[in-house]
Amino acid sequence: MGETEEDRDNVGKLFENFVQASSCKGTLQAFNVLCRRLDLDPADNGTFYSSLKAKVTYWKAKALWSKLDKRVSHKEYKKGQACVGTKCLIIGGGPCGLRTAIELALLGAKVVVIEKRDSFSRNNVLHLWPYTIHDLRGLGAKKFYGKFCAGAIDHISIQQLQLILLKIALIVAVEFHINVEFVKLLEPPEDQENEGLGWRAAIRPADHPVANFEFDVVVGADGRRNTLEGFKRKEFRGKLAIAITANFINRNTTAEAKVEEISGVAFIFNQKFFLDLKEETGIDLENIVYYKDNTHYFVMTAKKQSLLDKGVVINDYIDTQMLLCRENVNQEALLCYAREAADFGTNYQLPTLDFAMNHCGQPDVAMFDFTSMYASENAALVRERFGHQLLVALVGDSLLEPFWPMGTGCARGFLAAFDTAWMVKSWAQGRTVLEVLAERESIYRLLPQTTPENIAKNFEQYTIDPGTRYPNLNSSCVRPHQVRHLYISVELKSCSLERAATIRRPVNLSRRESEIRPTRLLTWCQKQTEGYRNVTITDLTSSWRSGMALCALIHRFKPQLIEFDSLNEEDHAANLQLALDISEREFGIRSFTSAKELSAGEELDKTRMIAYLSKFYELFRGTPLPASGSRGVDENNEDYPSKEVRSNNNVLNLAVHRKRVPKDEKRSDGSDPIYKRRRKFCYLEEATNLSSNGSSVREEREPKENKVRSMATQLLAKFESSPSYTVRKTQSDCERSSPLQTLDLTESLRLKRRPPVPRRPPPETQFEMSIRKAAQQLVRLPPRTLHQPQLQPQSQHPFSLVKLRHVDQTHAETKPEPESADPPASSPSCHSAIQFMSRILQRLREVDEHVSEGGSVRRAFPQSGDKCHSCERRVYMVERVCAEGLYFHRECFRCSTCSSALRQGAHAFDSEHGKLYCKLHFDQRNNGTNLRRNFSLRSNRYGAGAEERCVSDGDSSESGSAAGLQSPPSAAGAFNEVDGWLGQMTF
């Protein structure tokens, strides 16, 4: 008897270990130990729960058994016999996938869940509707997590909810497999007589036992990136809404416990709070929510202008995908923004605001757009091939994306799980395919409309039967003939990737270099370099030391850049240096090491190597491989330059983080002080950033061309941002012009390095032609025809003649009256254009000469990201401020003159001396210098002169007067603005 009592104690301890497990792996391990101790097989799903309940008589377990028995007793389950013989595969181990698995297991089905991760690491907190709290309590959630919805708490972290549901799923005999990724569905073989196999799944790893699992039902619960074919998505658009989520470490101290939660505050209900927040911090929010759980969880909706002012969003775009793309978000500014908002929202009561880490080991802060939400057009479909039918369904975010301010994610996800279980029950009981699908689509039409107020109030009566949950249910509103297209008996097509373009991904720049898992990165590299001689990749460190693997990877996608067959496999340093130089020059990917470091025997750092190779993965992922004859592509082909332009633009976006583009009209007047600061001090820095990526071992002309090209690109962007820039090319103009004339200045300079068919002009002429091409888009002249012989006495410079000749050709068809009606010599904008372009040419020549002499456009600062620029001491991520591409301690981010603390976006930086200033002292320091020219003098010189000429013209023609009054002033304003920018370029 004593031995029996001891066995009970041991079993009770093992069960308690299972209940208290705090991780996914720990839960699975504790459950396996318990099953081995009790000699139970979870694969025996029919009797597993009853056997486990009989053998675990631990007093704490009895309360759990009573809860689960009450659920199992629902008549819909038919004592676990409703779906006997049905096999189900569920893709994704999130809350909705696990909740669906539990219901299907209670119906008696064999359920297998696959999850591609091996941990539950999502810190975000879910709001729970009252019925969801009641449902989870009925499953015994309180027994696994004692603080579940205690008191008035109505939320729980995703991580904790997954753990609760996983433990319940294991108890009811659900198989749960981690590190298994779904690839696609495999059709039954045509030869059914010999093989007789049904539907299966292609997975990674391919040798996993789940690869042999045949199933009748597959449920997609893998979130927005749904991998099941046949489900089209429809979009629901609303007003621009940008959400920021942030998780801070909860140390469970007394001070933290006293901080009150914010269950949801909107601007219209507490305007003073938001106005005070904006006045004190510059942060403008529409609403904010704060929940306490495993972390301090904040979610807020930020206004776009506030994000622009605080430097979180770099450039303003109309398209929300471009606005929130990774290249357009400053991660450091985003961290500061979230921290300031959280600090103010809690009235500065939280003692510390250290960011919690996500599964990538980076601060758990994300920004995403929920301006538009996506929903699947249908909830289920049926495929049939060679006598085998497969029911395919969606649940969770795959089916209907949530609207977080209403907390609909978990609530509607659970409702969809119950509806799916009801559909599988109908399917297993032999109802016709079209009847099952019609009923499911009828119920699905109610799901987007559900709120806590319009669902049934008697939670005790809730079952998988939709009639117990939806008061006004019409399960026959969709007729069977309307769902015939959802019964598919044709061959399953390969998985399309078009849907990926509509998937919203949160912007979290800290994940940029570590978003891909190392194992997947290794597999991708192995696949891309397969077949290359002397290239065998077995890891992410030593296999890359020879440089052959990296050269092969580049040659795979850009064979014109490397002659792979000519590489000497013995010369490791040369191969690696060649690959690093090409990567930096062509793709903007900075090198992680050098040949000298490797020759010194230094080991490759795996973290740096993964980050470096991840950039290739992001750059070339989804890129079609070049054809076998790619080296022989005819460059005269009209389509060829356009393809290169698109490719080069993508590379430019990866390499350049601060590209100047027009802001919205509110900021174009320059009244915003932050806009003024950027306009004054950022152009030189951006131009030099573009030109500072060159390798020191290149030819002498290469860095010179890069630097001139960078400044020319900035000049072009400045003109495009001017309101007077309204030049539009007609179709006939495009047909007459050559393909190179349609490119911008940067691309035309880039294409000149290729051997073209026409004769190459001398370098100086080529330079002038490049400036001319930029000028074609910069100056809009009045619609008159110009006589270039009359203009020759004013400027004999060849560039001016070429420029005017081109303007003459492009505007010849648009002249409103004969040439004699208005002498061209009286055109003020023509004269201003000539003088202005001459000054540009002269200034760029000076820069060209300075660069050729070995001068540096910008002082070189330490590139290390872990040292403060001011004190040169180590600075950690959570305490640093990023400005002008440099890192500072918060206490070091001060004015060099008055030592007052600075705010990001309200500071000025002297790139020549590397010092920070407040706006007041920067203006005083530069007072009387040549860094800024007097705008009013230039305006008088050109604007007034243009006005006089316009008046002297009289009323010679109506169109001429209109052009004289409108075009010259706007053109002169653009000339003056850019002239001031050129005047600030000092070396």
ChimeraX attribute file (.defattr): number of C-alpha atoms within 10 A of each C-alpha:
attribute: neighborCount
match mode: 1-to-1
recipient: residues
	/A:1	6
	/A:2	7
	/A:3	8
	/A:4	9
	/A:5	10
	/A:6	11
	/A:7	13
	/A:8	16
	/A:9	15
	/A:10	15
	/A:11	20
	/A:12	19
	/A:13	14
	/A:14	19
	/A:15	22
	/A:16	17
	/A:17	18
	/A:18	21
	/A:19	21
	/A:20	16
	/A:21	20
	/A:22	17
	/A:23	17
	/A:24	19
	/A:25	14
	/A:26	15
	/A:27	20
	/A:28	19
	/A:29	15
	/A:30	18
	/A:31	22
	/A:32	17
	/A:33	15
	/A:34	23
	/A:35	18
	/A:36	10
	/A:37	13
	/A:38	14
	/A:39	11
	/A:40	17
	/A:41	15
	/A:42	20
	/A:43	14
	/A:44	12
	/A:45	22
	/A:46	20
	/A:47	16
	/A:48	20
	/A:49	19
	/A:50	14
	/A:51	13
	/A:52	21
	/A:53	15
	/A:54	10
	/A:55	13
	/A:56	20
	/A:57	16
	/A:58	17
	/A:59	9
	/A:60	14
	/A:61	16
	/A:62	13
	/A:63	12
	/A:64	19
	/A:65	20
	/A:66	14
	/A:67	16
	/A:68	19
	/A:69	13
	/A:70	11
	/A:71	17
	/A:72	19
	/A:73	13
	/A:74	17
	/A:75	11
	/A:76	17
	/A:77	22
	/A:78	14
	/A:79	13
	/A:80	21
	/A:81	14
	/A:82	21
	/A:83	23
	/A:84	17
	/A:85	14
	/A:86	20
	/A:87	19
	/A:88	25
	/A:89	24
	/A:90	25
	/A:91	26
	/A:92	26
	/A:93	24
	/A:94	23
	/A:95	25
	/A:96	29
	/A:97	28
	/A:98	30
	/A:99	25
	/A:100	27
	/A:101	34
	/A:102	26
	/A:103	24
	/A:104	29
	/A:105	29
	/A:106	31
	/A:107	25
	/A:108	25
	/A:109	28
	/A:110	24
	/A:111	28
	/A:112	22
	/A:113	25
	/A:114	22
	/A:115	21
	/A:116	17
	/A:117	16
	/A:118	13
	/A:119	16
	/A:120	19
	/A:121	17
	/A:122	17
	/A:123	24
	/A:124	22
	/A:125	26
	/A:126	21
	/A:127	23
	/A:128	20
	/A:129	20
	/A:130	13
	/A:131	20
	/A:132	18
	/A:133	20
	/A:134	16
	/A:135	18
	/A:136	17
	/A:137	15
	/A:138	18
	/A:139	22
	/A:140	19
	/A:141	24
	/A:142	16
	/A:143	18
	/A:144	21
	/A:145	16
	/A:146	9
	/A:147	13
	/A:148	20
	/A:149	18
	/A:150	10
	/A:151	7
	/A:152	6
	/A:153	17
	/A:154	17
	/A:155	21
	/A:156	22
	/A:157	19
	/A:158	21
	/A:159	22
	/A:160	23
	/A:161	21
	/A:162	23
	/A:163	26
	/A:164	25
	/A:165	25
	/A:166	24
	/A:167	21
	/A:168	23
	/A:169	23
	/A:170	22
	/A:171	21
	/A:172	26
	/A:173	27
	/A:174	27
	/A:175	20
	/A:176	20
	/A:177	20
	/A:178	17
	/A:179	13
	/A:180	22
	/A:181	19
	/A:182	21
	/A:183	15
	/A:184	15
	/A:185	19
	/A:186	15
	/A:187	19
	/A:188	20
	/A:189	15
	/A:190	13
	/A:191	10
	/A:192	13
	/A:193	8
	/A:194	8
	/A:195	10
	/A:196	13
	/A:197	18
	/A:198	21
	/A:199	22
	/A:200	21
	/A:201	21
	/A:202	16
	/A:203	20
	/A:204	15
	/A:205	14
	/A:206	15
	/A:207	10
	/A:208	13
	/A:209	10
	/A:210	20
	/A:211	17
	/A:212	15
	/A:213	16
	/A:214	17
	/A:215	22
	/A:216	20
	/A:217	21
	/A:218	24
	/A:219	23
	/A:220	24
	/A:221	31
	/A:222	26
	/A:223	21
	/A:224	20
	/A:225	16
	/A:226	19
	/A:227	22
	/A:228	22
	/A:229	16
	/A:230	20
	/A:231	22
	/A:232	11
	/A:233	17
	/A:234	15
	/A:235	12
	/A:236	10
	/A:237	11
	/A:238	10
	/A:239	8
	/A:240	14
	/A:241	17
	/A:242	20
	/A:243	22
	/A:244	21
	/A:245	21
	/A:246	25
	/A:247	32
	/A:248	23
	/A:249	17
	/A:250	20
	/A:251	14
	/A:252	13
	/A:253	10
	/A:254	8
	/A:255	11
	/A:256	16
	/A:257	13
	/A:258	10
	/A:259	14
	/A:260	14
	/A:261	17
	/A:262	14
	/A:263	13
	/A:264	15
	/A:265	17
	/A:266	17
	/A:267	15
	/A:268	10
	/A:269	11
	/A:270	11
	/A:271	13
	/A:272	11
	/A:273	14
	/A:274	22
	/A:275	15
	/A:276	14
	/A:277	18
	/A:278	15
	/A:279	10
	/A:280	11
	/A:281	14
	/A:282	17
	/A:283	22
	/A:284	22
	/A:285	22
	/A:286	17
	/A:287	20
	/A:288	24
	/A:289	19
	/A:290	23
	/A:291	25
	/A:292	23
	/A:293	21
	/A:294	21
	/A:295	20
	/A:296	26
	/A:297	25
	/A:298	25
	/A:299	26
	/A:300	25
	/A:301	23
	/A:302	21
	/A:303	17
	/A:304	17
	/A:305	16
	/A:306	17
	/A:307	22
	/A:308	18
	/A:309	20
	/A:310	22
	/A:311	22
	/A:312	22
	/A:313	24
	/A:314	23
	/A:315	21
	/A:316	20
	/A:317	16
	/A:318	9
	/A:319	8
	/A:320	17
	/A:321	17
	/A:322	13
	/A:323	18
	/A:324	24
	/A:325	17
	/A:326	21
	/A:327	22
	/A:328	24
	/A:329	24
	/A:330	20
	/A:331	23
	/A:332	19
	/A:333	21
	/A:334	23
	/A:335	20
	/A:336	19
	/A:337	21
	/A:338	22
	/A:339	20
	/A:340	18
	/A:341	23
	/A:342	25
	/A:343	15
	/A:344	16
	/A:345	20
	/A:346	14
	/A:347	11
	/A:348	14
	/A:349	14
	/A:350	18
	/A:351	11
	/A:352	13
	/A:353	17
	/A:354	15
	/A:355	21
	/A:356	20
	/A:357	17
	/A:358	16
	/A:359	16
	/A:360	16
	/A:361	11
	/A:362	16
	/A:363	23
	/A:364	24
	/A:365	28
	/A:366	22
	/A:367	25
	/A:368	20
	/A:369	20
	/A:370	23
	/A:371	15
	/A:372	18
	/A:373	19
	/A:374	22
	/A:375	20
	/A:376	19
	/A:377	17
	/A:378	21
	/A:379	25
	/A:380	28
	/A:381	25
	/A:382	21
	/A:383	19
	/A:384	18
	/A:385	18
	/A:386	15
	/A:387	11
	/A:388	17
	/A:389	20
	/A:390	21
	/A:391	22
	/A:392	24
	/A:393	26
	/A:394	28
	/A:395	29
	/A:396	27
	/A:397	23
	/A:398	25
	/A:399	28
	/A:400	27
	/A:401	22
	/A:402	22
	/A:403	13
	/A:404	14
	/A:405	17
	/A:406	14
	/A:407	17
	/A:408	22
	/A:409	22
	/A:410	21
	/A:411	25
	/A:412	26
	/A:413	26
	/A:414	23
	/A:415	24
	/A:416	28
	/A:417	29
	/A:418	25
	/A:419	24
	/A:420	26
	/A:421	24
	/A:422	24
	/A:423	22
	/A:424	25
	/A:425	24
	/A:426	20
	/A:427	20
	/A:428	16
	/A:429	12
	/A:430	9
	/A:431	12
	/A:432	11
	/A:433	19
	/A:434	20
	/A:435	17
	/A:436	23
	/A:437	27
	/A:438	24
	/A:439	22
	/A:440	26
	/A:441	23
	/A:442	18
	/A:443	22
	/A:444	22
	/A:445	17
	/A:446	14
	/A:447	16
	/A:448	13
	/A:449	10
	/A:450	15
	/A:451	14
	/A:452	13
	/A:453	7
	/A:454	12
	/A:455	16
	/A:456	16
	/A:457	16
	/A:458	10
	/A:459	16
	/A:460	11
	/A:461	12
	/A:462	19
	/A:463	20
	/A:464	21
	/A:465	15
	/A:466	18
	/A:467	16
	/A:468	17
	/A:469	21
	/A:470	19
	/A:471	12
	/A:472	11
	/A:473	14
	/A:474	15
	/A:475	18
	/A:476	14
	/A:477	13
	/A:478	18
	/A:479	16
	/A:480	17
	/A:481	10
	/A:482	12
	/A:483	20
	/A:484	15
	/A:485	11
	/A:486	20
	/A:487	18
	/A:488	16
	/A:489	15
	/A:490	9
	/A:491	10
	/A:492	15
	/A:493	9
	/A:494	9
	/A:495	14
	/A:496	11
	/A:497	10
	/A:498	8
	/A:499	16
	/A:500	13
	/A:501	8
	/A:502	16
	/A:503	15
	/A:504	17
	/A:505	16
	/A:506	18
	/A:507	22
	/A:508	23
	/A:509	23
	/A:510	20
	/A:511	19
	/A:512	16
	/A:513	18
	/A:514	19
	/A:515	16
	/A:516	17
	/A:517	11
	/A:518	18
	/A:519	11
	/A:520	10
	/A:521	19
	/A:522	18
	/A:523	13
	/A:524	13
	/A:525	23
	/A:526	18
	/A:527	12
	/A:528	17
	/A:529	21
	/A:530	15
	/A:531	11
	/A:532	17
	/A:533	13
	/A:534	11
	/A:535	21
	/A:536	15
	/A:537	18
	/A:538	13
	/A:539	16
	/A:540	21
	/A:541	16
	/A:542	13
	/A:543	15
	/A:544	20
	/A:545	19
	/A:546	22
	/A:547	23
	/A:548	29
	/A:549	26
	/A:550	24
	/A:551	28
	/A:552	25
	/A:553	23
	/A:554	22
	/A:555	19
	/A:556	19
	/A:557	16
	/A:558	15
	/A:559	18
	/A:560	13
	/A:561	15
	/A:562	17
	/A:563	11
	/A:564	18
	/A:565	9
	/A:566	7
	/A:567	16
	/A:568	12
	/A:569	16
	/A:570	10
	/A:571	12
	/A:572	19
	/A:573	18
	/A:574	17
	/A:575	22
	/A:576	22
	/A:577	20
	/A:578	18
	/A:579	23
	/A:580	22
	/A:581	22
	/A:582	20
	/A:583	19
	/A:584	16
	/A:585	17
	/A:586	16
	/A:587	20
	/A:588	20
	/A:589	21
	/A:590	18
	/A:591	18
	/A:592	13
	/A:593	16
	/A:594	13
	/A:595	18
	/A:596	11
	/A:597	12
	/A:598	16
	/A:599	11
	/A:600	8
	/A:601	8
	/A:602	10
	/A:603	11
	/A:604	17
	/A:605	13
	/A:606	14
	/A:607	13
	/A:608	16
	/A:609	16
	/A:610	19
	/A:611	18
	/A:612	17
	/A:613	21
	/A:614	23
	/A:615	19
	/A:616	18
	/A:617	17
	/A:618	15
	/A:619	16
	/A:620	15
	/A:621	11
	/A:622	9
	/A:623	11
	/A:624	8
	/A:625	13
	/A:626	12
	/A:627	10
	/A:628	8
	/A:629	7
	/A:630	12
	/A:631	12
	/A:632	9
	/A:633	10
	/A:634	12
	/A:635	14
	/A:636	14
	/A:637	10
	/A:638	12
	/A:639	11
	/A:640	13
	/A:641	19
	/A:642	15
	/A:643	11
	/A:644	14
	/A:645	19
	/A:646	12
	/A:647	14
	/A:648	17
	/A:649	14
	/A:650	13
	/A:651	16
	/A:652	16
	/A:653	16
	/A:654	17
	/A:655	19
	/A:656	15
	/A:657	19
	/A:658	20
	/A:659	19
	/A:660	21
	/A:661	15
	/A:662	18
	/A:663	16
	/A:664	14
	/A:665	9
	/A:666	10
	/A:667	15
	/A:668	15
	/A:669	11
	/A:670	13
	/A:671	10
	/A:672	12
	/A:673	14
	/A:674	20
	/A:675	18
	/A:676	15
	/A:677	17
	/A:678	15
	/A:679	15
	/A:680	16
	/A:681	18
	/A:682	18
	/A:683	22
	/A:684	21
	/A:685	18
	/A:686	20
	/A:687	25
	/A:688	20
	/A:689	19
	/A:690	23
	/A:691	20
	/A:692	17
	/A:693	20
	/A:694	20
	/A:695	17
	/A:696	10
	/A:697	9
	/A:698	11
	/A:699	9
	/A:700	13
	/A:701	10
	/A:702	15
	/A:703	20
	/A:704	20
	/A:705	17
	/A:706	22
	/A:707	24
	/A:708	21
	/A:709	25
	/A:710	21
	/A:711	23
	/A:712	21
	/A:713	20
	/A:714	22
	/A:715	23
	/A:716	21
	/A:717	17
	/A:718	21
	/A:719	22
	/A:720	19
	/A:721	16
	/A:722	19
	/A:723	15
	/A:724	20
	/A:725	17
	/A:726	12
	/A:727	13
	/A:728	9
	/A:729	11
	/A:730	9
	/A:731	8
	/A:732	9
	/A:733	14
	/A:734	12
	/A:735	9
	/A:736	10
	/A:737	11
	/A:738	12
	/A:739	17
	/A:740	18
	/A:741	15
	/A:742	17
	/A:743	17
	/A:744	18
	/A:745	24
	/A:746	22
	/A:747	20
	/A:748	21
	/A:749	21
	/A:750	15
	/A:751	17
	/A:752	13
	/A:753	9
	/A:754	9
	/A:755	10
	/A:756	12
	/A:757	9
	/A:758	7
	/A:759	7
	/A:760	11
	/A:761	10
	/A:762	8
	/A:763	9
	/A:764	10
	/A:765	13
	/A:766	14
	/A:767	19
	/A:768	17
	/A:769	19
	/A:770	21
	/A:771	23
	/A:772	21
	/A:773	19
	/A:774	22
	/A:775	19
	/A:776	17
	/A:777	17
	/A:778	24
	/A:779	25
	/A:780	21
	/A:781	20
	/A:782	23
	/A:783	19
	/A:784	25
	/A:785	24
	/A:786	22
	/A:787	15
	/A:788	16
	/A:789	9
	/A:790	11
	/A:791	18
	/A:792	13
	/A:793	9
	/A:794	13
	/A:795	14
	/A:796	10
	/A:797	12
	/A:798	11
	/A:799	20
	/A:800	23
	/A:801	17
	/A:802	15
	/A:803	20
	/A:804	20
	/A:805	14
	/A:806	15
	/A:807	19
	/A:808	17
	/A:809	12
	/A:810	18
	/A:811	16
	/A:812	14
	/A:813	11
	/A:814	11
	/A:815	13
	/A:816	15
	/A:817	14
	/A:818	9
	/A:819	13
	/A:820	8
	/A:821	12
	/A:822	17
	/A:823	14
	/A:824	18
	/A:825	14
	/A:826	14
	/A:827	22
	/A:828	24
	/A:829	26
	/A:830	21
	/A:831	17
	/A:832	20
	/A:833	23
	/A:834	20
	/A:835	15
	/A:836	17
	/A:837	20
	/A:838	16
	/A:839	14
	/A:840	18
	/A:841	17
	/A:842	12
	/A:843	15
	/A:844	19
	/A:845	16
	/A:846	12
	/A:847	21
	/A:848	16
	/A:849	12
	/A:850	15
	/A:851	20
	/A:852	15
	/A:853	11
	/A:854	11
	/A:855	13
	/A:856	14
	/A:857	21
	/A:858	18
	/A:859	13
	/A:860	11
	/A:861	11
	/A:862	13
	/A:863	11
	/A:864	11
	/A:865	17
	/A:866	17
	/A:867	19
	/A:868	23
	/A:869	22
	/A:870	18
	/A:871	11
	/A:872	13
	/A:873	12
	/A:874	16
	/A:875	19
	/A:876	15
	/A:877	16
	/A:878	15
	/A:879	13
	/A:880	23
	/A:881	23
	/A:882	20
	/A:883	18
	/A:884	16
	/A:885	11
	/A:886	19
	/A:887	28
	/A:888	25
	/A:889	23
	/A:890	17
	/A:891	14
	/A:892	20
	/A:893	25
	/A:894	21
	/A:895	21
	/A:896	16
	/A:897	14
	/A:898	11
	/A:899	14
	/A:900	14
	/A:901	15
	/A:902	19
	/A:903	14
	/A:904	17
	/A:905	18
	/A:906	16
	/A:907	21
	/A:908	26
	/A:909	20
	/A:910	12
	/A:911	17
	/A:912	12
	/A:913	9
	/A:914	14
	/A:915	15
	/A:916	24
	/A:917	24
	/A:918	21
	/A:919	17
	/A:920	13
	/A:921	16
	/A:922	18
	/A:923	12
	/A:924	9
	/A:925	12
	/A:926	11
	/A:927	11
	/A:928	10
	/A:929	8
	/A:930	12
	/A:931	15
	/A:932	16
	/A:933	18
	/A:934	10
	/A:935	14
	/A:936	10
	/A:937	11
	/A:938	18
	/A:939	17
	/A:940	14
	/A:941	14
	/A:942	22
	/A:943	22
	/A:944	14
	/A:945	17
	/A:946	25
	/A:947	16
	/A:948	12
	/A:949	17
	/A:950	22
	/A:951	12
	/A:952	11
	/A:953	16
	/A:954	11
	/A:955	12
	/A:956	11
	/A:957	14
	/A:958	11
	/A:959	16
	/A:960	21
	/A:961	16
	/A:962	13
	/A:963	19
	/A:964	23
	/A:965	17
	/A:966	13
	/A:967	19
	/A:968	29
	/A:969	22
	/A:970	19
	/A:971	27
	/A:972	27
	/A:973	19
	/A:974	22
	/A:975	24
	/A:976	24
	/A:977	18
	/A:978	20
	/A:979	20
	/A:980	18
	/A:981	21
	/A:982	21
	/A:983	13
	/A:984	17
	/A:985	18
	/A:986	12
	/A:987	12
